[in-house]
């Protein structure tokens, strides 16, 4: 902790020396960059942020593994699989949110009313995604084995079409797809993620960046946390920016942000315990071999909590 504080003080006192230093950050459209620019927290940046945009977490993590970026934002599911695959990555900042928008969806006229009704049914989702995670967690909660449903691994756009056409019985997805489909009257929620999934996402960095760019990562973490706090107080301004950027009606991000209540949290014992539960869930489901399963404490870096002190 002392080393981190000294690094932050050094960054503040000799900021001109960092003018040519670059932090390469991977992002997905409408996420960290849009949020931080809307919140105005990038003013006076004493180093250069070099943004790279990715369509999903998996290619972002591939770029981090290849050394093309230093850091980025990802959900708990892709982060866990990347760590299990040996990607040299650790989370240095965590975010929690309510899980209303992570949900198993069916058509409004579907006879499926509860998770038990999903037995032997076809469910569309992305393999290894948080959509996959909630199905596994919901089945466990209902006392059903992971192989009691038939997974159809499809990206969200294809899964939505498959549900509408009756090619699958349910669709397990996340935001903004859930809010958009609900507002359009296309779906009904069978089970959301509240109570069975932890609602975690992370800012992650390569092992190399954690060693050589700690002061920059600490500053970035503090600014991102301030932006999250700004959006939490009133989601409307960020929803307007997000809507204009993505091209969906403002009602979609307003519903999403309003109920998700994203908040920044330090990586503490509770976060470590929740990440371990995710790892254990995937091991039980056979998605991560026991021999490759990491321990949560080895892939989470709690030493950046001081960077959040000014935000609290």
C-alpha positions as CSV (number, residue, x, y, z in Angstrom):
1,X,0.0,0.0,0.0
2,X,2.8,2.4,0.9
3,X,4.4,1.8,-2.5
4,X,1.1,2.6,-4.3
5,X,0.7,5.9,-2.3
6,X,4.2,6.9,-3.1
7,X,3.6,6.2,-6.8
8,X,0.5,8.4,-6.8
9,X,2.3,11.2,-5.1
10,X,5.1,10.9,-7.6
11,X,2.5,11.1,-10.4
12,X,1.0,14.2,-9.0
13,X,4.2,16.0,-8.2
14,X,6.0,15.3,-11.4
15,X,3.1,15.1,-13.8
16,X,5.0,16.8,-16.7
17,X,7.4,14.0,-16.7
18,X,4.6,11.6,-17.6
19,X,3.3,13.7,-20.5
20,X,4.7,11.1,-23.0
21,X,3.7,8.1,-21.0
22,X,0.9,6.0,-22.5
23,X,-1.7,3.8,-20.9
24,X,-3.3,1.6,-23.6
25,X,-6.8,0.8,-22.6
26,X,-9.2,-1.6,-24.3
27,X,-12.9,-0.7,-24.3
28,X,-16.2,-1.7,-25.7
29,X,-18.4,0.8,-27.4
30,X,-20.3,3.0,-25.0
31,X,-18.5,1.8,-21.9
32,X,-15.5,3.3,-20.0
33,X,-14.4,5.9,-22.6
34,X,-17.9,7.2,-23.2
35,X,-18.7,7.3,-19.5
36,X,-15.4,9.0,-18.5
37,X,-15.7,11.6,-21.3
38,X,-19.4,12.3,-20.4
39,X,-18.4,12.7,-16.7
40,X,-15.5,15.1,-17.6
41,X,-13.0,13.1,-15.5
42,X,-10.3,13.0,-18.2
43,X,-9.5,16.7,-17.9
44,X,-5.9,17.4,-16.9
45,X,-4.7,13.9,-17.6
46,X,-0.9,13.9,-17.0
47,X,-0.3,11.0,-19.4
48,X,-1.8,9.8,-22.7
49,X,-4.7,7.4,-22.8
50,X,-4.6,5.3,-26.0
51,X,-8.0,3.7,-26.5
52,X,-8.7,0.5,-28.5
53,X,-12.3,-0.5,-29.1
54,X,-13.4,-4.2,-29.2
55,X,-16.7,-5.8,-30.0
56,X,-16.7,-8.0,-26.9
57,X,-14.6,-9.0,-23.9
58,X,-13.0,-12.1,-25.5
59,X,-11.0,-10.2,-28.2
60,X,-10.1,-7.5,-25.7
61,X,-8.6,-10.2,-23.4
62,X,-6.8,-11.7,-26.5
63,X,-5.3,-8.3,-27.2
64,X,-4.2,-8.0,-23.5
65,X,-2.6,-11.5,-23.7
66,X,-0.8,-10.4,-26.9
67,X,0.6,-7.3,-25.2
68,X,-1.4,-4.9,-27.5
69,X,-3.1,-3.2,-24.6
70,X,-2.3,-2.7,-20.9
71,X,-5.8,-2.8,-19.4
72,X,-9.5,-2.9,-20.1
73,X,-12.9,-3.6,-18.7
74,X,-14.6,-7.0,-18.7
75,X,-17.3,-9.0,-17.0
76,X,-16.6,-11.7,-14.4
77,X,-17.3,-14.6,-16.8
78,X,-14.8,-13.8,-19.6
79,X,-12.2,-12.7,-17.0
80,X,-12.5,-16.0,-15.2
81,X,-12.1,-18.1,-18.3
82,X,-9.1,-16.0,-19.5
83,X,-7.4,-16.4,-16.1
84,X,-8.1,-20.2,-16.2
85,X,-6.6,-20.3,-19.8
86,X,-3.4,-18.8,-18.5
87,X,-3.7,-15.2,-19.7
88,X,-1.4,-13.1,-17.5
89,X,-4.2,-10.8,-16.2
90,X,-5.4,-9.6,-12.9
91,X,-8.3,-7.5,-11.8
92,X,-7.4,-4.3,-10.0
93,X,-10.8,-2.6,-9.6
94,X,-14.3,-4.1,-9.2
95,X,-17.8,-3.0,-9.9
96,X,-21.0,-4.4,-8.5
97,X,-24.5,-4.0,-9.9
98,X,-28.0,-5.4,-9.4
99,X,-28.7,-8.3,-11.8
100,X,-32.2,-7.5,-13.1
101,X,-30.8,-7.2,-16.6
102,X,-29.0,-10.5,-16.5
103,X,-31.9,-12.8,-17.2
104,X,-33.4,-16.0,-18.7
105,X,-36.0,-14.8,-21.1
106,X,-38.9,-16.5,-22.9
107,X,-41.6,-15.3,-25.2
108,X,-44.6,-13.7,-23.5
109,X,-46.9,-16.7,-24.5
110,X,-44.4,-19.4,-23.4
111,X,-45.7,-22.0,-21.0
112,X,-42.4,-21.8,-19.1
113,X,-43.0,-20.1,-15.8
114,X,-40.1,-21.2,-13.5
115,X,-36.6,-22.6,-13.9
116,X,-37.8,-26.2,-13.3
117,X,-39.9,-25.8,-16.5
118,X,-36.6,-25.4,-18.5
119,X,-35.8,-29.1,-18.1
120,X,-35.0,-30.6,-21.5
121,X,-35.6,-27.2,-23.1
122,X,-33.4,-25.4,-25.6
123,X,-31.6,-22.3,-24.3
124,X,-29.7,-19.8,-26.4
125,X,-26.7,-17.9,-25.0
126,X,-23.0,-17.4,-25.5
127,X,-20.7,-20.1,-24.3
128,X,-18.8,-19.0,-21.2
129,X,-20.8,-15.7,-21.0
130,X,-22.6,-14.3,-18.0
131,X,-25.7,-15.6,-19.8
132,X,-24.3,-19.1,-19.5
133,X,-23.4,-18.4,-15.9
134,X,-26.9,-17.5,-14.8
135,X,-28.4,-20.6,-16.4
136,X,-25.9,-22.8,-14.5
137,X,-26.6,-20.9,-11.3
138,X,-30.4,-21.1,-11.8
139,X,-30.2,-24.8,-12.5
140,X,-28.2,-25.4,-9.3
141,X,-30.7,-23.3,-7.3
142,X,-33.6,-25.4,-8.7
143,X,-31.8,-28.7,-8.0
144,X,-31.2,-29.6,-11.6
145,X,-27.9,-30.7,-13.2
146,X,-26.1,-28.6,-15.7
147,X,-26.9,-31.0,-18.5
148,X,-30.7,-30.9,-17.9
149,X,-31.1,-28.2,-20.6
150,X,-29.9,-28.1,-24.2
151,X,-27.6,-25.2,-24.9
152,X,-27.5,-23.5,-28.2
153,X,-24.5,-21.3,-28.2
154,X,-25.4,-18.2,-30.3
155,X,-24.4,-14.5,-30.2
156,X,-27.2,-12.2,-28.8
157,X,-28.6,-11.0,-32.2
158,X,-28.9,-14.6,-33.4
159,X,-30.3,-15.8,-30.1
160,X,-33.0,-13.1,-30.2
161,X,-34.1,-14.2,-33.7
162,X,-34.0,-17.9,-32.6
163,X,-36.3,-17.2,-29.7
164,X,-38.7,-15.1,-31.8
165,X,-38.8,-17.9,-34.5
166,X,-39.4,-20.6,-31.9
167,X,-36.1,-22.3,-32.7
168,X,-35.2,-22.2,-29.0
169,X,-37.4,-22.1,-25.9
170,X,-35.4,-19.5,-23.9
171,X,-32.7,-16.9,-24.3
172,X,-30.3,-16.1,-21.5
173,X,-28.8,-12.7,-22.0
174,X,-27.7,-9.4,-20.4
175,X,-27.9,-5.7,-20.9
176,X,-28.8,-3.8,-23.1
177,X,-30.5,-6.8,-24.8
178,X,-32.8,-7.5,-21.8
179,X,-34.1,-3.9,-21.4
180,X,-34.5,-3.5,-25.2
181,X,-36.5,-6.8,-25.5
182,X,-38.6,-6.0,-22.4
183,X,-39.5,-2.5,-23.5
184,X,-40.5,-3.9,-26.9
185,X,-42.8,-6.4,-25.2
186,X,-40.9,-9.3,-26.8
187,X,-40.0,-11.3,-23.7
188,X,-40.9,-12.3,-20.2
189,X,-38.3,-12.9,-17.4
190,X,-38.2,-16.4,-15.9
191,X,-35.3,-15.8,-13.6
192,X,-32.9,-12.9,-13.2
193,X,-29.5,-13.0,-11.7
194,X,-30.3,-11.4,-8.3
195,X,-29.3,-13.7,-5.5
196,X,-27.6,-16.3,-7.6
197,X,-24.9,-14.3,-9.4
198,X,-22.6,-11.8,-7.8
199,X,-23.0,-8.9,-10.3
200,X,-19.3,-8.3,-10.7
201,X,-17.3,-6.8,-13.4
202,X,-13.7,-5.7,-13.4
203,X,-11.0,-3.3,-14.6
204,X,-8.2,-5.7,-15.5
205,X,-4.5,-5.2,-16.4
206,X,-1.7,-7.4,-17.7
207,X,0.9,-8.6,-15.2
208,X,3.4,-6.4,-17.1
209,X,1.4,-3.2,-16.8
210,X,0.8,-3.9,-13.1
211,X,4.5,-3.9,-12.6
212,X,5.5,-1.0,-14.8
213,X,2.5,1.3,-15.0
214,X,1.1,1.1,-11.5
215,X,0.8,4.9,-11.0
216,X,-1.0,5.3,-14.3
217,X,-3.4,2.4,-13.4
218,X,-4.1,3.9,-10.0
219,X,-4.9,7.3,-11.5
220,X,-7.1,5.7,-14.2
221,X,-8.9,3.6,-11.5
222,X,-9.6,6.8,-9.5
223,X,-11.0,8.6,-12.5
224,X,-13.1,5.7,-13.6
225,X,-14.5,5.3,-10.1
226,X,-15.4,9.1,-10.1
227,X,-17.2,8.6,-13.4
228,X,-19.2,5.7,-12.0
229,X,-20.1,7.7,-9.0
230,X,-21.3,10.6,-11.2
231,X,-23.5,8.2,-13.3
232,X,-24.9,6.6,-10.2
233,X,-26.2,9.9,-8.9
234,X,-28.2,10.6,-12.1
235,X,-28.0,8.1,-14.9
236,X,-29.8,10.4,-17.4
237,X,-26.8,12.3,-18.8
238,X,-24.8,9.1,-19.4
239,X,-27.9,7.5,-20.9
240,X,-28.2,10.3,-23.4
241,X,-24.6,10.0,-24.4
242,X,-24.9,6.2,-24.6
243,X,-28.1,6.3,-26.7
244,X,-26.6,8.7,-29.2
245,X,-23.5,6.6,-29.6
246,X,-25.2,3.2,-29.8
247,X,-28.3,4.2,-31.6
248,X,-30.9,2.7,-29.2
249,X,-33.7,4.8,-27.6
250,X,-32.8,6.5,-24.4
251,X,-35.4,4.5,-22.6
252,X,-33.2,1.4,-22.9
253,X,-30.1,2.8,-21.1
254,X,-32.3,4.6,-18.6
255,X,-34.0,1.3,-17.7
256,X,-30.6,-0.5,-17.6
257,X,-28.6,2.1,-15.7
258,X,-31.4,3.0,-13.3
259,X,-32.0,-0.5,-12.1
260,X,-28.4,-1.8,-12.3
261,X,-27.0,0.8,-9.9
262,X,-23.4,0.3,-10.9
263,X,-21.0,1.1,-8.1
264,X,-17.3,0.8,-7.7
265,X,-15.9,-1.3,-4.9
266,X,-12.5,-2.2,-3.7
267,X,-11.2,-5.7,-4.2
268,X,-11.8,-7.0,-0.7
269,X,-12.6,-10.3,1.0
270,X,-16.2,-10.3,-0.2
271,X,-15.2,-9.7,-3.9
272,X,-12.5,-12.5,-3.6
273,X,-15.1,-14.9,-2.1
274,X,-17.6,-14.1,-4.9
275,X,-15.0,-14.6,-7.6
276,X,-14.1,-17.9,-6.0
277,X,-17.7,-19.0,-6.1
278,X,-17.8,-18.2,-9.9
279,X,-14.7,-20.3,-10.4
280,X,-16.2,-23.2,-8.4
281,X,-19.4,-23.0,-10.4
282,X,-17.6,-23.4,-13.7
283,X,-15.6,-26.3,-12.3
284,X,-18.7,-28.1,-11.2
285,X,-20.3,-27.6,-14.6
286,X,-17.2,-29.0,-16.3
287,X,-16.3,-25.8,-18.1
288,X,-13.0,-25.3,-16.3
289,X,-10.9,-28.3,-15.5
290,X,-10.1,-28.5,-11.8
291,X,-6.4,-28.7,-12.6
292,X,-6.5,-25.3,-14.4
293,X,-8.8,-23.5,-12.0
294,X,-7.1,-20.5,-10.5
295,X,-7.6,-19.4,-6.9
296,X,-9.4,-16.1,-6.8
297,X,-6.9,-14.4,-4.6
298,X,-4.2,-15.1,-7.2
299,X,-6.0,-13.2,-10.0
300,X,-7.3,-10.2,-8.0
301,X,-5.1,-7.4,-6.9
302,X,-6.4,-5.6,-3.8
303,X,-3.6,-3.1,-3.6
304,X,-5.4,-0.3,-5.5
305,X,-8.0,0.5,-2.9
306,X,-6.2,3.7,-1.9
307,X,-7.0,5.0,-5.4
308,X,-10.7,5.0,-4.4
309,X,-10.2,6.9,-1.2
310,X,-11.1,10.3,-2.7
311,X,-14.2,8.9,-4.3
312,X,-15.8,7.7,-1.2
